[in-house]
């Protein structure tokens, strides 16, 4: 199927040039980037604002800290080690439990403390950081994922991406990993993109490699039954990220913990545009609705109510 620029404009589709020039350059000054590009800074901002995120257990800054890892991790439950300045999910090590002297990954395979130290050392040397610069390794409590989304992903766990424009949640989606995407939530590698209704938290359209589908290709789960519990908490937390970052165009990624509810994983100053395909609608009409609210002061809770009323499918 082919289309034309005029048809895309009529559908309100936002393209890369528009995103880069009108959204990112205009509403996300470069001086603000470090607070979202550096996950440690993001973590501290979220904590200061009392927003829910996986608990930070420790930070590995030096090779001396690497040598102390065995003692530090002795009493830790399930945890995640990740680079503060990584991108695209690279350099993340998840430890789901212990088996004697082994650390057990979600796949069931085990690694020893030497491999954990090696991974942390690689992170601080800059192996996974943007530009290969020296980094720090964050040790976080592992999210205890809710079983509400069982069957909607192959191996991986669904996360929720919400686009926030001038503090208003305007569009949402989840990325569902598949066998084709090797268990990763990467749409370009074959993950499923599933649009979520901002008003209700329920499933809209689903696509894989640009083609619509009704059931998960590996699990057979009916995608129309996807329904996010505690949806208002998801959109409210996303909206509150505007106050702490002052970024006008922001991607907020969240997951659902079975005990703690919605948890913010990270923020993105340059969120992509595939969310429009998953929702089968363009972002531009929603941006225009929000632009018409300029000059009206609203709290995050009030912006959330407005968005859920305006953008219900």
Protein Blocks (a to p, Z undefined) as FASTA:
>chain_A
ZZdfklmmmnopacfklmmmmmmmmmmcfklmmmmmpmmlmmmmmmmnopacdddfbdcf
bfklmmmmmmmmmmpccdddddfkbghhiaiacdfbdehjaccdfkopacdfklmmmmmm
mmmnopmgghhiacdddddddddddfklgoiaghiacddddddeehiafbdcdddddfkl
nopacfknopacddddfknopacbddeehiacfbdfklopafklgccehklmmmmmmmmm
mmmnopabdcddddddfklopadfbdcfkbcfklmmmnopafklmmmmmmmmgoiacdfk
lmmmmmmmmmpZZ
